Amino acid sequence: MKKLVVSLSLLFAVHKANACADVNLDYEYFNLFAQEMIHSPEYEPFLLAYDTPFYESQNKFRSENIESWQKYFDNKLSYDETLALVQTISLKHLQDWSHGKLTHVLSKKLGAQFFNKYKQGLTYLIKAKELEPYMAISFVADEDSFYFDVDKNRKNATQLNYSKTMESLLNAYQTSTNKEIKLRYAYQIVRFNHYTRNYQKAVHYFETLVVPLNLKSPIYYYALQQMAGAQNGLGKKEAANWNFFKVFIHSRDLKQSSYTSMKFSNSGDFEGLLSKAKTAEEKNMAYFLLAYNGYSNPVPLMQKMLKNNADSKILKVLAARAINELERNYLMTYPSCNNKDKCQDKLLPVRTNYDAETADFSEDLKKIISEIKATSKDVFWELSDAYLRFLNKDFKGSNLVLNKIKTTNSDYIQQIEKMKMLNEIVSQTKITPEFEEILMKKYGKILREEPSKDENSWYNSLSTRDFIIDIIANRYFVEQQDAKSFLLNNSIHALQYYPNLALTKKIEAFYKKPNKTSFEKFIIERSIKNINAEAFFELIYGDHAMRMADFKKAKTHYEKAGSFEDIYINNAYYYGNDKEKAKSDFKDKYDGYNHISSLVFGHNIWESFDSPQEVSMKAEDLSLFPFIKQKMNKLELAQALIQLEEIGKEKSAKGAKANQLIGNLLYNTSILGYFRELFTLDMNNSNSPKFHFHEQASERKYDFSYKTFYDSGFIEPDNFDLAIGYYEKALKHSKNKEQKARILFQMASAEQGKFYQWEANQNFYINYSDPDYSEKEKVFEAQISLTKREKFRTYFAELKKHYKRTQTVKDLQTSCLYFAHYMR
């Protein structure tokens, strides 16, 4: 168990390390268990958050300070009116009111007599508003200070005349007859001395002005917090921590600020608090802070807190945090499986990243929650029990707990309904047509709801709906209903990133499927829009046929595609649905279908994908083939290739040239070619994962669904032998030695592509801790080099042996340094 404590301390403290990181972890999980169900807004800042130092809740709790003012005014003002009077209404309006001038809507409502009746309190508010702009401590840099930009115009307490301010405040304290108002003046005196760094005086005035009043109202803890700050200034960390701790316990308003003021270096600081704690509440608070700071596994501490008070609010805070932590690790937004032995279960949710220690923690948490549930009558614990059962795939047990809950609380009722829905959906191992109808009938409203749009943020948090979609997509994936699985997690436009032929065929079949269920119709509506789908499919098929050198088949598909306008251009990079802007920008350049340059039949001058095509490529002599246009669309290109293929059957110089041109096109549109984007549904040849050599993978290489398709899609590898085959025909019938040298170099380039494909599948599986790692790495690299020389330098060897003196070879050595090195 000791080892578990250490690892979990890291697990529960990780949010502090990420507080300033450029991540958005709080928007990357589903948040199915609402932490706010603790129903204690004052403790919500201490719920689990990764992106911010404290949890940022939408719930606003009522300030004790404002409620205290309400009571002072005999509840004649609403809470909002009191809040406005204390915090919003300007000093000038209050000063006018003191002179009988009613210049604010509230003073007009209450009248001049109201001011006279509550003169002491309103006079205090005037003084407080005079002081407030200066109530900040002055910044004093030291050698340990981190650099930050200090606002030189910011006011602070030292800018006030100390003697006059103290004289005024002490006089007001002495003349006040109302103890609550007297206490407020005492608070201002302690705060003023704290902020002017008169720390010892701040402590003195607390003891001589605050304590004698013997009034533990909310403002007492405001004063105590200021005194504790002064104790910190005096270097009395232990005494300061204890007083901040008392503020944390008793003040609803100051929990977060008092916590941040405490100075904790290690668990020993908490032990100091615990040793001073006398009451059960004080001990529970010390246990809570110890657990919150991640110095220990919270479950043993929760057991101690349970013995003190099963209905403790802070016990619920720790439970909510722990459950939230489990959810983030159990219900991964992008689950993957690095250890295939742990992924035998393909039905989400799957805990692919949890070790035995964390699993032990999950069991510990289940046990303690069961114990608390047996003692406390709070429905929160029953919901917690039901949710943990859900996380552990005990859907039946979860529903049994939920069905026994009796409550009228709207938050709890909402969570119960959500949990029953999740249990019903996640418990399905197979999504049948019957269940598809149930989904839309019972949960169609949830499935159709649009994500909330936050205009102030580029990201939106995930929702229950997103989780449901992921679960159903996973079930379809396991059943190999790939089209439905893919479209639930992706738009059809995602295929442009990785135009997977087999997957496209499945999507087309699903798209054309008659008699769809209501849920299948929902999938189509959700994912296939703003596109001519049938034309899009034909375009993918045509591009694939071109890559496979089946030009007649490509022509047929391109003809079926018809108008290209609605296929792709409206989804061009950075344009969204702004079709007109996209059309304008791509008016005279390649747009995914039109404006293909005849340079696609040329050859590299040098390899530079960033350079203009006229700089990187050199045109071949096309005078024998007038049907090749300077600019073509894909259909025209396919028609030209069909004619070239027919001419290539001739045993002549023209036939040789035709085959060379076809070989050039196949190489130039491969992963190594300048025009590599043409048949991969891309807009340009910029670097992209689809243009990298990868280890050969299956089309269904994903672990649980197609949700990670954008990150690691599949595209069929180039068949460089097709280009080499056409080059061989050209070589056979060419009589020109310079042309033969050029053809052989092109063949060598295609052979290099075959080497890269082979190399990507050679893996060096040696642990870095192996003492012989370096030697084994050298042996591995030597074997790669040997294989490259023996099996993938066929055409380089031919060039060196028979064409070394040609001008073509000499020119190539100036533009290709590796070739020059080889020739030497």
N, C-alpha and C positions, 0 to 999 in steps of 0.2 A: 504493500500500500504506500510505502514511503516514496517509491519511484513514481507512482501515480500522482502523488502530490506535486512533485517537481514538474512533470510534464503538463499537468493541468494548470499549474500556475502560469505557464507560458500561454496556454490556451485561453485563459480568462483575462490575461493582461494584454493581449495582442492589440486591443483597440487603442491603447495608449500609444503604441509604437506607430500606428497607422494614422494618427490624428492629423499629421501634416503631409501625409503621402499623397501623391497624385493618383488616387484611386477613388472609386465610388462604391465601396463594398456594401453600403447600406441600400444601394439601389440594384444590387445584384443577387438578391435572394427574394423568396416569395412572401415571407412574413405572414404565414398562415395562422400562426398563434399570436393574437394581438396582445403585445406586452402591456398595453394600457388597461387591460382588464384587472390590473391590481387595484384600480379605482382609488388611487392615492396620488393626485396630480403633483403634490409637493415632492414625491419620490420619483417621479417620472424621469428627471434628469439622470438618474442612476440606473436606468434600464440600459440594455446592451446597445452600444453603437460603436461602429468602427471608424466612420469618417470624421466624427467630431468628438471633442473631449467629453461631451455629455450628450445624452439622448435629447433630441429636439422634438418636443411634443407639440401638437396643435391645441392641446387642452390648456386652458388658463385657469389657475385656481385663484380663489378670492384671498386677497392679502389680509393678513391679521392686522396690520397697521391700519388699513382703511376701515376694517370692521371695528377697530378700536375707536376710530374717529366717529364712525356712525353711532356707536354707543354714547360717546361724549355728547353728540348733538341730539341725544334722546330719540334716535332713529327717525328723525324728521326728514332726513335726506335718504334717497335710495343709494345703493352701493355705487352706481355709476356717477351719481351727482357728487357723492363724497370723494370719489376718485378724481373727478374733475376739479373739485375745490382744492384738494391737497396737491395734485400733481400738474394740472393743466392750466387753470386760471392764472393769469399773469399777476405779478407783484403789483403792478399799477392798478388793476381792478380792485385788489384787496385794499390798497392804500386809499383809493377813492371811497370804497365802502366804509372805511374807518372814519371818513369825514362826512358821511351821510350821502355821498354821491353813488347812485346806483347805475353803474356803467356796464354791467354784465347781465346776461339773461338770468343767471342764478341769483345774483344779488337783488335783481328786480323782483324775482319770484318770492324771495324770502323776506325782503324788506329791511329797513334800517333797524327795527327793533330786534331782529335776529342777531345782528352784530352786537348790539348792546347786551343781549342776554348771554351770548357766548364769547364775550369780549376777550377773556383770557386766552381761549383757544385760538381765536382768529388773529389776535395780536401775536401769538406765538408763530402762527403760519406766516405772518408778514416777516418776522425775524428770520425764520427758517428759509424763506425764499430769498431774502437778502444774502444769506450766507451760502446758499447752495452752489452758486457758480464757482465759489472758491474752495469747495469741499473736496479737495484732491491733494494728495501728498506730493511734494516736489520731488522731481527725479534727481538723484545724485549718483553719478556714474562712479564705478570703481574698476579695479583691474580685472575683476571677474565678470563684469557686465558684458553681455552680448550687445553688439551694435544694433540699434534700431533708431528709426527716425523719430525724434522727439518734437512735438508741436510746441514751438517756442512761444506761441501766442496763447497757449493753454493756461488758464488761471489756476492758482493753487493757494492753499491756506496761508502761506508765508507772505502773500501780498496784502493781507489785511493787517491793520494795526493791532498788534497782539494785546497791548494794555487796554485800549479802548474796547476791543471786542470782548475781552474777558470781563471788564467792568460792567458792560452792558448785559452780558449773559448772567453773571453772578447776581446782579441787581434784580433781573427778571426772576431768577430762581428764588431769591429771598422773598420777593413780594407776591409771588404766585400763591394762591390759597388752595388751588385744586392740585391734588397729589399727582394726577396723571400729567397735567401740564408741567408741574414742577419737575417730574421725571424726564419729560421731553427736553427741558432746558438743561438738565444734568447730562443727558445724552449728547446734546450739542457741545457742551463744555468738554466732555471726554473726547469726543470726535475732533474738535478743534485742536486740542493739545496733541492728540495722536498725529494729526496731519501736519502740524507745525514741528513735529519730531521732539516735542517736549514729553517724552515717553513716561518719565517718572511722575510728572505732574498729572498725566492722563490717568495713571494707576491711582494716584492720590485722590483725585477728584471722584473717581468711581467709588472708592472706599468711603469717602466723606460726604458725598452728595447723593449717590445712587443707592448704596446699601442701606443707609439709615431710613430711607423711605419704605423699605420692606414691601415693595410692590412689584410682583413678578408678572406684570402685564407684558404684552408683546414688545413694547419699546425698551423694557429692561434688557432683553436679549440683544437688541440693537446696540445698547450701551456696552453690554458685556463683550460683544464682538469687537468693538473699538478698543476696549481695555486690553483684550487678548492680543490685538494687533500691536499695541504699545509694548506688551510683554515680549512679543517677538522682537521688537526693536531694541529691547534691553538684553536680548540674547537668552531669555528665559523660555526656551522652546518647550520644555515639559509642562510648565505652568500654562503657557499660551495654548498648547494643544488641548489641555484639559478643559480650559474655558471655551475654546472653539467647539470642543466636543459637546459641552453642555448646550451651547447655542444650537448645534446640529440636532440635538435631541429635542429641544423644546420649541424651537422657532420654525414655523411653517414657511415663513418668507425667506429665511436666511440659510437654508440647508446647503444649497450649492455653493454659496459664497463662503460659508464657514468651513465647508469641506476643503475648498481650494486653498484656504488660508492655513490649514493644518500642515505641519512639516513632518513628513514621514520619510525616513531613510531606509528602514527595514522593519521586519516583523517585531523587533524589540520595542519599537515605538508604540505599536498596538498593545503589546503585552503591558506596557506602562499604563495605558488607558484601562485595560482590563483589571489591573491590580487595584486601581482606584475605584472601579465601579462597585457600587453597593447594591443597587436595586436590580431587579430582573431586567427592567427596561434598559438601564445603563449597560448591563452585560450584553444584552442582545445587540445594542448599537455597536459596541466594541467588536463583537463577533462579525457583525455585518461589514464594518469597515475593513476588517482583516480579510474577509472573503472578497469584498469588492475590489481591493487593491491587488488581488491575485497572488497573495502570499501563501495560499493554501487551497486545496480542494474544498469547495464550499459545502459538500454534503455532510462531513463530520461536524462542521460548525452549525449547519442547519439543524442537526440532531440536538445540539446543545441548546439552540434557540427554541426548539420545539418544547423542550422540558420547561423552559421559562414561560413561554406563551405561544400556544398553537395559533392564535389569531393575530399574531404580530404582522403589521403591514410590511415590515422590511423582510420578513421571511418570504412573503410573496414576491418581493423585488428580486431576491436571489433565485427563487424558483423560475421566475419569468426569464431572467438572464440566462440561466442554465438551459432552459428549454429552447430559447432562441439560439443559443450556441449550437445545440444539437441539431436544430432545424437547418442551420446554415451548412452543416457538415453532412447531414443525412440527405437533404433535398437539394442536391447540387444543381445550379442553373445550367451548367455545361458538364454533365458527368462524363468521365472517361475512365478507362481501365488500364493502368500501367502494369498491373499484375493480373494476368489472365486467370491464374488459379483462384483469385478472389472474385471472379466475375462469371461464375457458373450461372448465377441467377441473372437473367437478362431483363426481368420485369422491374422497372423503376417503381419506388425508390430503392436504390442499391447503395449501400455504404462501402464505396470502393476505396476510400482513403482513411478508414478508421482501423486502428490497431487494437490489440487486445486490451491495452490499458484504458483507452477511451471507451471501449465497449464496457469495461468494468464500471466506468463512471456512469454510463447510461443505466446500468443495472442498479447502481447505488442510488441514483436519482429516482428511479421508479420505486424503490423501497421506501425512501424517505417521504415521497409524496403520498404513498399508500398509508404510511403511518400518520401523516398530518391529516389526511382525508378522514381517517377513522376518529380523529379527535376534534377537528374543526368542522363547523357547519357551513363554512364559506363555500359557495358553489365553485369558486376559482379552483379549488383543489380537485374537485371532480372533473372539471374541464381539463385540468393539467394531466390527470390520470388518463382520461380518454385520449388526449393528444399524444401522449407517450406511447400508448398502445397502438395508435395509428402509425406513428413513426416506425414502430417495430412490426408493422404489417399484421397486427392483431385487430383486424377490422371488425370482426364479430364482437370481440371483447370491448372494443371502443364503443360500438353502438349500444351494447348492454349498459354501459355506464351512462351514456348520453340519455337513453330512454328513461332512466330512473331519476334524472334531474328535474326538480320542480323549482321554477323561478319565474319572477315577473320582470327581472332586470333586462332591459332591451339589449344591452351589450352581450350579456350571457346568452340570451335567446338567439341572437344573430350568430354567435360562435357555435352554438349547438347545431343550428341549421346548416352552417358551413361545414362542420365536421361530418354530419350525416351525409351531405352531398359528396364530400371527399371520400368517405368510407365506401359509398356505393360505387363511385367511379373507379377508384384505385384498386378496389377488390376484384375488378373485372380482369381476368387473364386473357380474354379475347373479346374484341368488339364485334358483336354480331349485328346484322341488319336490324334486328329487333331492338337491340340496345341503342343503336344509332337513332332510332325514332324516339326512344325514351329520353335520350340526351337532349334532343331539340324540344320535346314536349315539356320536360321538367326544368331544364336548365338553359333553354335557348336564349333567354334574356341576358344571362350572365355571359354566355359564349359570344353574343353579338355586341356586347358593350365595347365601346371604343376606349383605348387607353386615355387617361387624363393628360391634357397637354399643359405643361408648365412653361409659360412664355419666358420665364426667367432662367430656364435651365435647358441644356441640350439633351438631358437624359430624363427618363421617367422611370419610376420604380416599378418593379414587377408586381403582378397581382395574382389572386387566386385563379383568375381566368387563364393566365399564362401557364400556371402549374397544371391545370386540367388539360390544356392543349398539349403540353409536353408529355403527360401521361398517356393520352390517347395516341399521340404520334409514336410513342414507344411501343404501345401494344400493336399498332399496325406494322411497325418495323419488325417486331418479333414474328409476326404472322407473314412477313414478306409481302405485305400490301404496300409496296414502296411508294407508289404514286400518292396515296393518301397520307402516308407518313411524311413524305417530303413536303407536300403542299401545306400541311399544318404548320410546319416550322419555317417555310420559305415561300416567297413569291415565285411565280414561274420565271420571273426575270432573273432569278438566281442562277438559272442554267447558263446565262451568258458568261458567268465566271468560270464554270467548268461544264461545258456542253457534253455531258455524259450520255452516250448514244442509247445504251440499254435503259437507263432511267427515263430518258425522253420518250422512248417507245411505250413504257408503262404509263407515263403521265398522259400521253395522247390516248391510249386505250381507255383510261379512266375518264378523260375529258369527253370522249365519244360514247361512253357507256350509257345505254338507255335505262329508263326506269330507276333513276338514282333515288336513294333514300333522302329524307330531308336533311340529314347531317352531311351526306355527300354533296348535296346542292350547296350547303353552307360552305363546304371546303372550296368548291369552285368559285363561289361568290367572293370568298375571302382572299383567294390567292391568284386567280386568273382574271385580271382586269387591266384596262388600259393597254390592251394588246390584241392583235389578230392572232389568236393562239394557233390556228391551223397553219397559217403562213409561217409562224415562228418555228413550228415543228419541221416544216418542209425546209426551212433555211438551215436548221441544224443537220438534217439528213443530207442536204446538198453539200454542206461543208465537209461532213464526214466522208462522203463519197469522193470528194476532191482529194482529201488526204489519202484515201485508199487508191487513188488513180483510176477510179471508175467514173470517167467523165460523162459517159452517156447517162448513167444513173443520176449524177449530179445535175445534169441538164434537165432531166425530168422533174426532179424535186424543185429546182429553181423556177421552172415554168409553173408548177403548182403553187408556189409561194405567191406569185402574182405581184401586186403592188407592195413594195418594201416599206412604204411610208409609215404604216402603223405597226410594223414589226419591232423595230429596235431603236429608231432614232429618238423617240420620245423618252427613252430611258438612258440616253447617252450620259456619260459622266458629268456630274454636277448640274444637270438640267432638270431632274425630276420629271414633271409633266409639262414643262415649258417647251412644247414641240417647235413652236415658231422660232425661238431663240436657237435651239439646236439645229434646225434646218438652215438658219441663216449662217451660223458659224461653220457648218460643214458643207456649205454650198458648193465649194470647188475642191474639196478634199475627201479622202476616203471616210465614209460614214458607217461602215459595217457592211455595205453592199455595193455602193457606187464609187466611181472615180478610182479604179484600180489602174495603176501605171503599168505600161508595157515593160518597165524596168524589172518587173517580176520575172521576166525571162532572162534577165542579165546575170552578172556575176559580181561578187564583192571586189571593190578596189582595196578596201580595208574593212575590218570589222568595227563598226561604230553604230550602235542603234540610235544614238542621240543626234547624229548628223543628218542633214537633209538627204533624201534618197539619191539626189543627183551627185552628192559628195561620196556617199558610201558605195553606190552601185554604178556599174558601167554597162551600157546597153550592148546587146549582141546585134549583129547585122540581121535585120528582119526583112531585108528587101525581097527575099524569096517568098515571103508570107504576107502579102498585102492585106489579108483578112484580119491580121492582128492590129487592133486599134491602139492609138496612143493612150486613150483612157477607156476603160471598160467597166461594166458591171459584172456581177458574178455569172449571170446567164451568158453574157457575151464571151466571158473568159472560158466557160465550159465549152461553148460552141467552137471557139478557136482551138482548144485542146483536142477536141474530137477530130478536127481537120488535121492538126499536126500529127495525131496518132495514126491517121490513115496514110498521110505522106510518109511517116516513119517506117512504114512497111516496105518502102522502096529501098532497094540495095544501091543507093546512090549518095552523092555528097549532100543532096537536098534532104534525103531521108535521114542521113547522119545528123544533119543540123536540126531537123525536126525533133529527133530523139534527145539531142543535147538540150534543146529548149525545154522539153518536158521535164528532163532531169533537173534542169536549173529551177524550174518552177517548184517542183516537189521539194528540193533542198531549201530554196528561198522561203518557202512557207512552213518549213519545219521549225522546231524549237531553236535551231541554230541560225535560221535565216533572217534577213532584214525584214521580210514581210511575214513574220511569224504570226501576226495577228489576223491574217486574212481568213483562215478557216478555223479559228478558235473563238469566234464571236467577240472579238475585242476591237477596240477603236484605234489602237496604236500599238507599237511594239515595245512600249515601256516595260520595265522589269515587273514581273508578276509571278506569283507562285506557280501559275500554269506554265511558265516558261523556265521552270527549274527542272533539273533531272532528279527524280525521286526513286526511291526503292519501289520496285514493281508491286502494286497493291491491287486488291480485288475491287470491283465496283461497289461492293457493300462492305467497305473496310471499317465502317463506323461501329462503335460499341453498342449504342442504345437507340440512335435515331439519326436523322439527317440534320439535326440542329446545328452541327458544326460544319455543315457543307461549305460555307464561305471560307472557313479557315483551312480546310484540308480536303477540297473536292477531288474528284477523280476525272481524269481525261485520258483517253487512250493514247499510249505513246506513239511517236512517229515510227513508221516503217521505213528506215533508211535504205533497205534493200530495194524498195521500189525505185527510188532515184538511181541507185547504182545499176539496176537492171536497164533502165533507159540509157544511162551513160555507156553501158557495155555494148548496146546496139549501136550507139553513135560511134564508139571507138572502133567497132568492127568494120564499119563501112566508110570511115573517114580516111582520106589519103593525105591529109595535111598534117605534118608533124607538129606544127605549132598548135593546131586545133586539138590534136591528140594530147599534147602536154596539158592544155587547159582542161580537157575532159578528165584526164587522170587526176589532176589536182582537185577537181570538183568531187571525184570519186573518193579521194583521200579525205576530203572534208566530211563527206557523208559517213565514211568509215570511222572518223573521229566521233561522230554522233553515236555510232554503235558502241564505241568504247565507253563514252560517258554513261550510256544506259547500263552497260555491264558493270562499270565501276560503282554506280549508285547502289547496286545490289550486293556489293562486297562489304561485309561488316567486320569491324575490328572489335570483337567482344572480349576485351581484357580489362579487368578492374584496375583503376588508376593506382590503387594501393599495392598492386603486384610489384615486388622488388625488381622484377625484370621487365617492367613495363616499357622502358625506352628501347631496350634491345628487341623486344617482341614487336614494337611499333616499327622499328627499322626493317625487320624481316618482312612484315606485312607490306610496307611501302615498296620494298625491293621486289616483292612478288607481283605487285600491281604494275610496276615499271617493266618487269620482264614480260608479263602477259601483253602489255601494250605493244612492246617491240615485236613480239613473236606473232601476235594474232591480229593486230590492228594497225599495221604499217605496210600493208600489202602494196598499196598504190604509191606511197612515198618511195618505197624500194624500187618500184618500176620506173618512177621518174628519175631517180638517182642513177639507175643502171643504164637507161636508154635515152633519156631526154635532158641530160644535164647541161648540154651545150645549147639548147634552144633559147631563144630570146624570151619566151614565155616564162621558163623556169628562172632565168636571170631576173626578170621583172618581179616575179613572185617572191624572190628572196629579199627584195627591198621592202616589200609590204608585209611580209609574214616572217617575223624574227625566228619563230620556232622552226619553220621550214628551212630557213637559212642555216640554223644551227644543225639541223638534221643533214642537210646537204654537205656540210663540212665534215 
